[in-house]
Amino acid sequence: MNEVSPNRPLSPETALDTLGTLLPGMPRLRQGEVWIVGAGPGDPGLLTLHALSALLQADVLVHDALIDPRTLALARPEAVRIFAGKRGGRPSTHQDDITATLVDQARRGFRVVRLKGGDPFIFGRGGEEVAELVAQGIPHRVIPGLTSGLAGLSAVGIPATCRGVNQALFLATGHGAGTRPTPDGIDWTLVGRLNQPVILYMSLRNLPFILDGLGQGGMADALPAAVVASATTLEERVVITTKGELLETIRREGLEAPAIVVLGEIVRCHHTLRQVVTQAVESASGQA
Ligand SMILES: C[S@@+](CC[C@H](N)C(=O)[O-])C[C@H]1O[C@@H](n2cnc3c(N)ncnc32)[C@H](O)[C@@H]1O
């Protein structure tokens, strides 16, 4: 019988068996195989069941800096954890070294999980890792994850689409945005003309340049804006402001990466929803 007590937590083997019972046909991570797994924005509760099953099977876990410690703790205790992050006061891990590690560990016959923040294929270089696995003939599988730019907003009550407000979204990285336009860079002036919400990953450093371009395209300073930092983690911080106040708000509040910046009328839906939710809670508890 699989009884769970606080003193005797569910073993990874029992948890995996339970998952297998719930999901007949659940794929098994084989020796010499690599799974590229999206871990979502932070909260382990937002992992997919396949991601959890990967953690419970891995011999080797090659993980990014942004993986929540609570998620890492779900892996088998004996799994070897290899840090492959590009931050955290530690020297950056070169992308070539990461893929070489994946190939090497798989060739040694280990069951390898490459755990990446959010979704592996959204601004995450997962495509490069898969391409190398294919080139080296390593069997692999991609497990999608919730991307921070969407899940991070939902988690704080900002709908990425709101009926009657927007018909599209523009998701972008600010990482490559330099101090002046480059031929292969984003034309932020053009984006400013779209009149649709803009959701920015990795944008804090280049935000002045980006905002300048968006403004030249016609994006008004009064447009609502929000920053969700460390979304769904224990350090989560949310600020609601306007495009014109964004830089000063970020400075004043000391907001740091990882952060999602969103500009658009959808931010106003946040207030609407919160008001509705608050009213509902108050009337349910007889305070209205
Ligand atoms: C290299 S990109 C990886 C994106 C990831 N693949 C995804 O789908 O979310 C890293 C950037 O994602 C965003 N990010 C990731 N996790 C976040 C979180 N928990 N809260 C806010 N932003 C996050 C930040 O903009 C961060 O600089």
The ligand as an ORCA input file, in Angstrom:
! r2SCAN-3c Opt
* xyz 0 1
  C      16.495     32.788    -21.649
  S      14.861     33.388    -21.458
  C      14.024     31.854    -21.241
  C      12.545     31.953    -21.479
  C      11.855     30.626    -21.215
  N      12.220     29.650    -22.205
  C      10.330     30.753    -21.184
  O       9.643     30.181    -22.037
  O       9.830     31.403    -20.260
  C      14.923     34.044    -19.822
  C      13.929     35.164    -19.631
  O      12.627     34.643    -19.475
  C      11.894     35.455    -18.576
  N      11.565     34.656    -17.395
  C      11.840     33.373    -17.171
  N      11.325     32.959    -16.006
  C      10.697     34.024    -15.474
  C       9.956     34.243    -14.288
  N       9.741     33.279    -13.404
  N       9.448     35.478    -14.074
  C       9.616     36.472    -14.964
  N      10.311     36.323    -16.104
  C      10.834     35.111    -16.361
  C      12.790     36.627    -18.202
  O      12.547     37.671    -19.125
  C      14.159     36.008    -18.389
  O      15.152     36.988    -18.579
*
